Amino acid sequence: MPASYPAEKLIPALEAILIEALEPRQNRKRGDDLAAVEYSQKTDPDIDKRKAKALIDRI
């Protein structure tokens, strides 16, 4: 076993052990009972016009 451990390895390990052992309330997230909001993205009409014009120009 090494004589000492570097802090950058020791601190995250201790933090993980404490979180697992103490289970702080901040780490428990209760669901929002499926009260989600759904967003639909509309197409920009200018982009559709440019695509149609480019298609016509190619044809």
mmJSON file of the N, C-alpha and C atoms, coordinates in Angstrom:
{"data_MODEL":{"atom_site":{
"group_PDB":["ATOM","ATOM","ATOM","ATOM","ATOM","ATOM","ATOM","ATOM","ATOM","ATOM","ATOM","ATOM","ATOM","ATOM","ATOM","ATOM","ATOM","ATOM","ATOM","ATOM","ATOM","ATOM","ATOM","ATOM","ATOM","ATOM","ATOM","ATOM","ATOM","ATOM","ATOM","ATOM","ATOM","ATOM","ATOM","ATOM","ATOM","ATOM","ATOM","ATOM","ATOM","ATOM","ATOM","ATOM","ATOM","ATOM","ATOM","ATOM","ATOM","ATOM","ATOM","ATOM","ATOM","ATOM","ATOM","ATOM","ATOM","ATOM","ATOM","ATOM","ATOM","ATOM","ATOM","ATOM","ATOM","ATOM","ATOM","ATOM","ATOM","ATOM","ATOM","ATOM","ATOM","ATOM","ATOM","ATOM","ATOM","ATOM","ATOM","ATOM","ATOM","ATOM","ATOM","ATOM","ATOM","ATOM","ATOM","ATOM","ATOM","ATOM","ATOM","ATOM","ATOM","ATOM","ATOM","ATOM","ATOM","ATOM","ATOM","ATOM","ATOM","ATOM","ATOM","ATOM","ATOM","ATOM","ATOM","ATOM","ATOM","ATOM","ATOM","ATOM","ATOM","ATOM","ATOM","ATOM","ATOM","ATOM","ATOM","ATOM","ATOM","ATOM","ATOM","ATOM","ATOM","ATOM","ATOM","ATOM","ATOM","ATOM","ATOM","ATOM","ATOM","ATOM","ATOM","ATOM","ATOM","ATOM","ATOM","ATOM","ATOM","ATOM","ATOM","ATOM","ATOM","ATOM","ATOM","ATOM","ATOM","ATOM","ATOM","ATOM","ATOM","ATOM","ATOM","ATOM","ATOM","ATOM","ATOM","ATOM","ATOM","ATOM","ATOM","ATOM","ATOM","ATOM","ATOM","ATOM","ATOM","ATOM","ATOM","ATOM","ATOM","ATOM","ATOM","ATOM","ATOM"],
"id":[1,2,3,4,5,6,7,8,9,10,11,12,13,14,15,16,17,18,19,20,21,22,23,24,25,26,27,28,29,30,31,32,33,34,35,36,37,38,39,40,41,42,43,44,45,46,47,48,49,50,51,52,53,54,55,56,57,58,59,60,61,62,63,64,65,66,67,68,69,70,71,72,73,74,75,76,77,78,79,80,81,82,83,84,85,86,87,88,89,90,91,92,93,94,95,96,97,98,99,100,101,102,103,104,105,106,107,108,109,110,111,112,113,114,115,116,117,118,119,120,121,122,123,124,125,126,127,128,129,130,131,132,133,134,135,136,137,138,139,140,141,142,143,144,145,146,147,148,149,150,151,152,153,154,155,156,157,158,159,160,161,162,163,164,165,166,167,168,169,170,171,172,173,174,175,176,177],
"type_symbol":["N","C","C","N","C","C","N","C","C","N","C","C","N","C","C","N","C","C","N","C","C","N","C","C","N","C","C","N","C","C","N","C","C","N","C","C","N","C","C","N","C","C","N","C","C","N","C","C","N","C","C","N","C","C","N","C","C","N","C","C","N","C","C","N","C","C","N","C","C","N","C","C","N","C","C","N","C","C","N","C","C","N","C","C","N","C","C","N","C","C","N","C","C","N","C","C","N","C","C","N","C","C","N","C","C","N","C","C","N","C","C","N","C","C","N","C","C","N","C","C","N","C","C","N","C","C","N","C","C","N","C","C","N","C","C","N","C","C","N","C","C","N","C","C","N","C","C","N","C","C","N","C","C","N","C","C","N","C","C","N","C","C","N","C","C","N","C","C","N","C","C","N","C","C","N","C","C"],
"label_atom_id":["N","CA","C","N","CA","C","N","CA","C","N","CA","C","N","CA","C","N","CA","C","N","CA","C","N","CA","C","N","CA","C","N","CA","C","N","CA","C","N","CA","C","N","CA","C","N","CA","C","N","CA","C","N","CA","C","N","CA","C","N","CA","C","N","CA","C","N","CA","C","N","CA","C","N","CA","C","N","CA","C","N","CA","C","N","CA","C","N","CA","C","N","CA","C","N","CA","C","N","CA","C","N","CA","C","N","CA","C","N","CA","C","N","CA","C","N","CA","C","N","CA","C","N","CA","C","N","CA","C","N","CA","C","N","CA","C","N","CA","C","N","CA","C","N","CA","C","N","CA","C","N","CA","C","N","CA","C","N","CA","C","N","CA","C","N","CA","C","N","CA","C","N","CA","C","N","CA","C","N","CA","C","N","CA","C","N","CA","C","N","CA","C","N","CA","C","N","CA","C","N","CA","C","N","CA","C"],
"label_alt_id":[null,null,null,null,null,null,null,null,null,null,null,null,null,null,null,null,null,null,null,null,null,null,null,null,null,null,null,null,null,null,null,null,null,null,null,null,null,null,null,null,null,null,null,null,null,null,null,null,null,null,null,null,null,null,null,null,null,null,null,null,null,null,null,null,null,null,null,null,null,null,null,null,null,null,null,null,null,null,null,null,null,null,null,null,null,null,null,null,null,null,null,null,null,null,null,null,null,null,null,null,null,null,null,null,null,null,null,null,null,null,null,null,null,null,null,null,null,null,null,null,null,null,null,null,null,null,null,null,null,null,null,null,null,null,null,null,null,null,null,null,null,null,null,null,null,null,null,null,null,null,null,null,null,null,null,null,null,null,null,null,null,null,null,null,null,null,null,null,null,null,null,null,null,null,null,null,null],
"label_comp_id":["MET","MET","MET","PRO","PRO","PRO","ALA","ALA","ALA","SER","SER","SER","TYR","TYR","TYR","PRO","PRO","PRO","ALA","ALA","ALA","GLU","GLU","GLU","LYS","LYS","LYS","LEU","LEU","LEU","ILE","ILE","ILE","PRO","PRO","PRO","ALA","ALA","ALA","LEU","LEU","LEU","GLU","GLU","GLU","ALA","ALA","ALA","ILE","ILE","ILE","LEU","LEU","LEU","ILE","ILE","ILE","GLU","GLU","GLU","ALA","ALA","ALA","LEU","LEU","LEU","GLU","GLU","GLU","PRO","PRO","PRO","ARG","ARG","ARG","GLN","GLN","GLN","ASN","ASN","ASN","ARG","ARG","ARG","LYS","LYS","LYS","ARG","ARG","ARG","GLY","GLY","GLY","ASP","ASP","ASP","ASP","ASP","ASP","LEU","LEU","LEU","ALA","ALA","ALA","ALA","ALA","ALA","VAL","VAL","VAL","GLU","GLU","GLU","TYR","TYR","TYR","SER","SER","SER","GLN","GLN","GLN","LYS","LYS","LYS","THR","THR","THR","ASP","ASP","ASP","PRO","PRO","PRO","ASP","ASP","ASP","ILE","ILE","ILE","ASP","ASP","ASP","LYS","LYS","LYS","ARG","ARG","ARG","LYS","LYS","LYS","ALA","ALA","ALA","LYS","LYS","LYS","ALA","ALA","ALA","LEU","LEU","LEU","ILE","ILE","ILE","ASP","ASP","ASP","ARG","ARG","ARG","ILE","ILE","ILE"],
"label_asym_id":["A","A","A","A","A","A","A","A","A","A","A","A","A","A","A","A","A","A","A","A","A","A","A","A","A","A","A","A","A","A","A","A","A","A","A","A","A","A","A","A","A","A","A","A","A","A","A","A","A","A","A","A","A","A","A","A","A","A","A","A","A","A","A","A","A","A","A","A","A","A","A","A","A","A","A","A","A","A","A","A","A","A","A","A","A","A","A","A","A","A","A","A","A","A","A","A","A","A","A","A","A","A","A","A","A","A","A","A","A","A","A","A","A","A","A","A","A","A","A","A","A","A","A","A","A","A","A","A","A","A","A","A","A","A","A","A","A","A","A","A","A","A","A","A","A","A","A","A","A","A","A","A","A","A","A","A","A","A","A","A","A","A","A","A","A","A","A","A","A","A","A","A","A","A","A","A","A"],
"label_entity_id":["1","1","1","1","1","1","1","1","1","1","1","1","1","1","1","1","1","1","1","1","1","1","1","1","1","1","1","1","1","1","1","1","1","1","1","1","1","1","1","1","1","1","1","1","1","1","1","1","1","1","1","1","1","1","1","1","1","1","1","1","1","1","1","1","1","1","1","1","1","1","1","1","1","1","1","1","1","1","1","1","1","1","1","1","1","1","1","1","1","1","1","1","1","1","1","1","1","1","1","1","1","1","1","1","1","1","1","1","1","1","1","1","1","1","1","1","1","1","1","1","1","1","1","1","1","1","1","1","1","1","1","1","1","1","1","1","1","1","1","1","1","1","1","1","1","1","1","1","1","1","1","1","1","1","1","1","1","1","1","1","1","1","1","1","1","1","1","1","1","1","1","1","1","1","1","1","1"],
"label_seq_id":[1,1,1,2,2,2,3,3,3,4,4,4,5,5,5,6,6,6,7,7,7,8,8,8,9,9,9,10,10,10,11,11,11,12,12,12,13,13,13,14,14,14,15,15,15,16,16,16,17,17,17,18,18,18,19,19,19,20,20,20,21,21,21,22,22,22,23,23,23,24,24,24,25,25,25,26,26,26,27,27,27,28,28,28,29,29,29,30,30,30,31,31,31,32,32,32,33,33,33,34,34,34,35,35,35,36,36,36,37,37,37,38,38,38,39,39,39,40,40,40,41,41,41,42,42,42,43,43,43,44,44,44,45,45,45,46,46,46,47,47,47,48,48,48,49,49,49,50,50,50,51,51,51,52,52,52,53,53,53,54,54,54,55,55,55,56,56,56,57,57,57,58,58,58,59,59,59],
"pdbx_PDB_ins_code":[null,null,null,null,null,null,null,null,null,null,null,null,null,null,null,null,null,null,null,null,null,null,null,null,null,null,null,null,null,null,null,null,null,null,null,null,null,null,null,null,null,null,null,null,null,null,null,null,null,null,null,null,null,null,null,null,null,null,null,null,null,null,null,null,null,null,null,null,null,null,null,null,null,null,null,null,null,null,null,null,null,null,null,null,null,null,null,null,null,null,null,null,null,null,null,null,null,null,null,null,null,null,null,null,null,null,null,null,null,null,null,null,null,null,null,null,null,null,null,null,null,null,null,null,null,null,null,null,null,null,null,null,null,null,null,null,null,null,null,null,null,null,null,null,null,null,null,null,null,null,null,null,null,null,null,null,null,null,null,null,null,null,null,null,null,null,null,null,null,null,null,null,null,null,null,null,null],
"Cartn_x":[0.845,0.0,0.889,0.475,1.285,1.288,2.343,2.471,1.478,1.127,0.144,-0.669,-1.805,-2.684,-2.838,-2.816,-2.998,-4.447,-4.617,-5.938,-6.886,-6.371,-7.26,-7.871,-7.317,-7.92,-8.729,-8.305,-8.937,-10.271,-10.318,-11.525,-12.724,-12.613,-13.79,-14.247,-13.308,-13.678,-14.443,-13.952,-14.655,-16.023,-16.107,-17.393,-18.396,-17.962,-18.854,-19.31,-18.398,-18.744,-19.75,-19.522,-20.447,-21.819,-21.855,-23.15,-23.906,-23.204,-23.851,-24.312,-23.512,-23.832,-24.925,-24.868,-25.785,-27.053,-27.017,-28.146,-28.774,-28.063,-28.619,-29.898,-30.803,-32.078,-31.895,-30.84,-30.622,-30.378,-29.969,-29.699,-30.93,-31.978,-33.211,-34.146,-34.476,-35.377,-36.657,-37.724,-39.017,-39.499,-40.175,-40.699,-41.73,-41.996,-42.973,-44.341,-44.602,-45.887,-46.269,-45.276,-45.468,-46.097,-45.828,-46.337,-45.325,-45.096,-44.091,-44.744,-43.935,-44.386,-43.715,-44.494,-43.938,-43.875,-42.738,-42.543,-42.463,-43.153,-43.081,-42.408,-41.459,-40.744,-41.4,-41.726,-42.333,-41.234,-41.499,-40.522,-40.653,-39.524,-39.498,-39.971,-41.003,-41.515,-40.461,-39.587,-38.54,-37.588,-37.288,-36.405,-37.09,-38.384,-39.127,-39.143,-39.321,-39.329,-37.975,-36.896,-35.556,-35.275,-35.712,-35.519,-36.296,-37.539,-38.358,-37.727,-37.248,-36.609,-35.347,-34.547,-33.329,-33.676,-34.746,-35.167,-35.601,-36.367,-36.837,-35.642,-34.688,-33.497,-32.687,-32.622,-31.874,-32.573,-33.887,-34.671,-34.611],
"Cartn_y":[-1.179,0.0,1.241,2.273,3.49,4.173,4.944,5.663,6.812,7.401,8.493,8.44,9.085,9.147,10.605,10.914,12.293,12.74,14.007,14.553,14.453,14.613,14.57,13.196,12.164,10.826,10.516,11.041,10.732,11.457,12.742,13.542,13.005,12.72,12.159,10.82,9.997,8.704,8.898,9.805,10.087,10.699,11.578,12.2,11.126,10.209,9.149,8.259,7.96,7.132,7.851,9.149,9.917,10.041,10.302,10.415,9.096,8.014,6.696,6.367,6.733,6.383,7.28,8.571,9.51,9.761,9.508,9.772,11.137,12.226,13.56,13.798,14.594,14.872,15.491,16.273,16.933,15.917,14.715,13.71,12.878,13.054,12.329,13.265,12.955,13.808,13.038,13.615,12.997,13.375,12.489,12.766,13.874,14.442,15.53,15.018,13.735,13.113,13.281,13.159,13.236,14.552,15.623,16.937,17.606,16.991,17.498,18.419,19.256,20.151,19.695,19.541,19.115,20.317,20.493,21.593,21.048,21.683,21.308,22.447,22.098,23.109,23.264,24.505,24.781,25.095,24.768,25.075,26.542,27.146,28.535,28.601,29.386,29.45,29.961,30.844,31.349,30.234,29.341,28.219,27.303,27.045,26.208,26.845,28.161,28.858,28.753,28.926,28.825,27.418,26.405,25.027,24.759,25.25,25.05,25.762,26.975,27.732,27.024,26.503,25.788,24.537,23.851,22.664,23.02,24.079,24.524,24.929,25.633,26.063,24.859,23.809,22.608,21.872,21.876,21.155,21.961],
"Cartn_z":[0.0,0.0,0.0,-0.713,-0.733,0.63,0.879,2.153,2.246,1.102,1.099,-0.189,-0.162,-1.323,-1.74,-3.047,-3.488,-3.253,-2.899,-2.583,-3.77,-5.012,-6.174,-6.398,-5.782,-5.857,-4.61,-3.484,-2.215,-2.034,-2.402,-2.175,-2.952,-4.255,-4.945,-4.377,-3.932,-3.352,-2.049,-1.204,0.06,-0.192,-1.174,-1.502,-1.934,-2.776,-3.237,-2.081,-1.177,-0.009,0.877,1.128,1.977,1.336,0.044,-0.638,-0.546,-0.765,-0.71,0.707,1.7,3.083,3.667,3.383,4.02,3.221,1.931,1.049,1.316,1.011,1.251,0.454,1.016,0.359,-1.019,-1.205,-2.481,-3.594,-3.243,-4.263,-4.602,-3.865,-4.153,-4.881,-6.113,-6.871,-7.113,-6.681,-6.89,-8.289,-8.938,-10.274,-10.243,-11.386,-11.47,-11.913,-11.659,-11.973,-13.438,-14.313,-15.754,-16.212,-15.505,-15.887,-16.814,-17.945,-18.879,-19.903,-20.482,-21.539,-22.825,-23.862,-25.138,-26.073,-26.696,-27.627,-29.033,-29.954,-31.362,-32.112,-32.939,-33.692,-35.053,-35.388,-36.681,-37.685,-38.921,-39.966,-40.346,-40.617,-41.042,-42.49,-42.777,-44.151,-45.145,-44.714,-45.604,-46.032,-45.115,-45.446,-46.449,-46.245,-47.193,-48.571,-48.641,-49.935,-50.622,-49.842,-50.427,-50.942,-50.183,-50.632,-51.916,-51.988,-53.183,-54.377,-54.163,-55.247,-55.717,-54.786,-55.153,-55.956,-55.579,-56.305,-57.726,-57.838,-59.163,-60.016,-59.44,-60.174,-60.66,-59.862,-60.252,-61.403,-61.35,-62.364,-63.647],
"occupancy":[1.0,1.0,1.0,1.0,1.0,1.0,1.0,1.0,1.0,1.0,1.0,1.0,1.0,1.0,1.0,1.0,1.0,1.0,1.0,1.0,1.0,1.0,1.0,1.0,1.0,1.0,1.0,1.0,1.0,1.0,1.0,1.0,1.0,1.0,1.0,1.0,1.0,1.0,1.0,1.0,1.0,1.0,1.0,1.0,1.0,1.0,1.0,1.0,1.0,1.0,1.0,1.0,1.0,1.0,1.0,1.0,1.0,1.0,1.0,1.0,1.0,1.0,1.0,1.0,1.0,1.0,1.0,1.0,1.0,1.0,1.0,1.0,1.0,1.0,1.0,1.0,1.0,1.0,1.0,1.0,1.0,1.0,1.0,1.0,1.0,1.0,1.0,1.0,1.0,1.0,1.0,1.0,1.0,1.0,1.0,1.0,1.0,1.0,1.0,1.0,1.0,1.0,1.0,1.0,1.0,1.0,1.0,1.0,1.0,1.0,1.0,1.0,1.0,1.0,1.0,1.0,1.0,1.0,1.0,1.0,1.0,1.0,1.0,1.0,1.0,1.0,1.0,1.0,1.0,1.0,1.0,1.0,1.0,1.0,1.0,1.0,1.0,1.0,1.0,1.0,1.0,1.0,1.0,1.0,1.0,1.0,1.0,1.0,1.0,1.0,1.0,1.0,1.0,1.0,1.0,1.0,1.0,1.0,1.0,1.0,1.0,1.0,1.0,1.0,1.0,1.0,1.0,1.0,1.0,1.0,1.0,1.0,1.0,1.0,1.0,1.0,1.0],
"B_iso_or_equiv":[0.0,0.0,0.0,0.0,0.0,0.0,0.0,0.0,0.0,0.0,0.0,0.0,0.0,0.0,0.0,0.0,0.0,0.0,0.0,0.0,0.0,0.0,0.0,0.0,0.0,0.0,0.0,0.0,0.0,0.0,0.0,0.0,0.0,0.0,0.0,0.0,0.0,0.0,0.0,0.0,0.0,0.0,0.0,0.0,0.0,0.0,0.0,0.0,0.0,0.0,0.0,0.0,0.0,0.0,0.0,0.0,0.0,0.0,0.0,0.0,0.0,0.0,0.0,0.0,0.0,0.0,0.0,0.0,0.0,0.0,0.0,0.0,0.0,0.0,0.0,0.0,0.0,0.0,0.0,0.0,0.0,0.0,0.0,0.0,0.0,0.0,0.0,0.0,0.0,0.0,0.0,0.0,0.0,0.0,0.0,0.0,0.0,0.0,0.0,0.0,0.0,0.0,0.0,0.0,0.0,0.0,0.0,0.0,0.0,0.0,0.0,0.0,0.0,0.0,0.0,0.0,0.0,0.0,0.0,0.0,0.0,0.0,0.0,0.0,0.0,0.0,0.0,0.0,0.0,0.0,0.0,0.0,0.0,0.0,0.0,0.0,0.0,0.0,0.0,0.0,0.0,0.0,0.0,0.0,0.0,0.0,0.0,0.0,0.0,0.0,0.0,0.0,0.0,0.0,0.0,0.0,0.0,0.0,0.0,0.0,0.0,0.0,0.0,0.0,0.0,0.0,0.0,0.0,0.0,0.0,0.0,0.0,0.0,0.0,0.0,0.0,0.0],
"pdbx_formal_charge":[null,null,null,null,null,null,null,null,null,null,null,null,null,null,null,null,null,null,null,null,null,null,null,null,null,null,null,null,null,null,null,null,null,null,null,null,null,null,null,null,null,null,null,null,null,null,null,null,null,null,null,null,null,null,null,null,null,null,null,null,null,null,null,null,null,null,null,null,null,null,null,null,null,null,null,null,null,null,null,null,null,null,null,null,null,null,null,null,null,null,null,null,null,null,null,null,null,null,null,null,null,null,null,null,null,null,null,null,null,null,null,null,null,null,null,null,null,null,null,null,null,null,null,null,null,null,null,null,null,null,null,null,null,null,null,null,null,null,null,null,null,null,null,null,null,null,null,null,null,null,null,null,null,null,null,null,null,null,null,null,null,null,null,null,null,null,null,null,null,null,null,null,null,null,null,null,null],
"auth_seq_id":[1,1,1,2,2,2,3,3,3,4,4,4,5,5,5,6,6,6,7,7,7,8,8,8,9,9,9,10,10,10,11,11,11,12,12,12,13,13,13,14,14,14,15,15,15,16,16,16,17,17,17,18,18,18,19,19,19,20,20,20,21,21,21,22,22,22,23,23,23,24,24,24,25,25,25,26,26,26,27,27,27,28,28,28,29,29,29,30,30,30,31,31,31,32,32,32,33,33,33,34,34,34,35,35,35,36,36,36,37,37,37,38,38,38,39,39,39,40,40,40,41,41,41,42,42,42,43,43,43,44,44,44,45,45,45,46,46,46,47,47,47,48,48,48,49,49,49,50,50,50,51,51,51,52,52,52,53,53,53,54,54,54,55,55,55,56,56,56,57,57,57,58,58,58,59,59,59],
"auth_comp_id":["MET","MET","MET","PRO","PRO","PRO","ALA","ALA","ALA","SER","SER","SER","TYR","TYR","TYR","PRO","PRO","PRO","ALA","ALA","ALA","GLU","GLU","GLU","LYS","LYS","LYS","LEU","LEU","LEU","ILE","ILE","ILE","PRO","PRO","PRO","ALA","ALA","ALA","LEU","LEU","LEU","GLU","GLU","GLU","ALA","ALA","ALA","ILE","ILE","ILE","LEU","LEU","LEU","ILE","ILE","ILE","GLU","GLU","GLU","ALA","ALA","ALA","LEU","LEU","LEU","GLU","GLU","GLU","PRO","PRO","PRO","ARG","ARG","ARG","GLN","GLN","GLN","ASN","ASN","ASN","ARG","ARG","ARG","LYS","LYS","LYS","ARG","ARG","ARG","GLY","GLY","GLY","ASP","ASP","ASP","ASP","ASP","ASP","LEU","LEU","LEU","ALA","ALA","ALA","ALA","ALA","ALA","VAL","VAL","VAL","GLU","GLU","GLU","TYR","TYR","TYR","SER","SER","SER","GLN","GLN","GLN","LYS","LYS","LYS","THR","THR","THR","ASP","ASP","ASP","PRO","PRO","PRO","ASP","ASP","ASP","ILE","ILE","ILE","ASP","ASP","ASP","LYS","LYS","LYS","ARG","ARG","ARG","LYS","LYS","LYS","ALA","ALA","ALA","LYS","LYS","LYS","ALA","ALA","ALA","LEU","LEU","LEU","ILE","ILE","ILE","ASP","ASP","ASP","ARG","ARG","ARG","ILE","ILE","ILE"],
"auth_asym_id":["A","A","A","A","A","A","A","A","A","A","A","A","A","A","A","A","A","A","A","A","A","A","A","A","A","A","A","A","A","A","A","A","A","A","A","A","A","A","A","A","A","A","A","A","A","A","A","A","A","A","A","A","A","A","A","A","A","A","A","A","A","A","A","A","A","A","A","A","A","A","A","A","A","A","A","A","A","A","A","A","A","A","A","A","A","A","A","A","A","A","A","A","A","A","A","A","A","A","A","A","A","A","A","A","A","A","A","A","A","A","A","A","A","A","A","A","A","A","A","A","A","A","A","A","A","A","A","A","A","A","A","A","A","A","A","A","A","A","A","A","A","A","A","A","A","A","A","A","A","A","A","A","A","A","A","A","A","A","A","A","A","A","A","A","A","A","A","A","A","A","A","A","A","A","A","A","A"],
"auth_atom_id":["N","CA","C","N","CA","C","N","CA","C","N","CA","C","N","CA","C","N","CA","C","N","CA","C","N","CA","C","N","CA","C","N","CA","C","N","CA","C","N","CA","C","N","CA","C","N","CA","C","N","CA","C","N","CA","C","N","CA","C","N","CA","C","N","CA","C","N","CA","C","N","CA","C","N","CA","C","N","CA","C","N","CA","C","N","CA","C","N","CA","C","N","CA","C","N","CA","C","N","CA","C","N","CA","C","N","CA","C","N","CA","C","N","CA","C","N","CA","C","N","CA","C","N","CA","C","N","CA","C","N","CA","C","N","CA","C","N","CA","C","N","CA","C","N","CA","C","N","CA","C","N","CA","C","N","CA","C","N","CA","C","N","CA","C","N","CA","C","N","CA","C","N","CA","C","N","CA","C","N","CA","C","N","CA","C","N","CA","C","N","CA","C","N","CA","C","N","CA","C","N","CA","C","N","CA","C"],
"pdbx_PDB_model_num":[1,1,1,1,1,1,1,1,1,1,1,1,1,1,1,1,1,1,1,1,1,1,1,1,1,1,1,1,1,1,1,1,1,1,1,1,1,1,1,1,1,1,1,1,1,1,1,1,1,1,1,1,1,1,1,1,1,1,1,1,1,1,1,1,1,1,1,1,1,1,1,1,1,1,1,1,1,1,1,1,1,1,1,1,1,1,1,1,1,1,1,1,1,1,1,1,1,1,1,1,1,1,1,1,1,1,1,1,1,1,1,1,1,1,1,1,1,1,1,1,1,1,1,1,1,1,1,1,1,1,1,1,1,1,1,1,1,1,1,1,1,1,1,1,1,1,1,1,1,1,1,1,1,1,1,1,1,1,1,1,1,1,1,1,1,1,1,1,1,1,1,1,1,1,1,1,1]
}}}
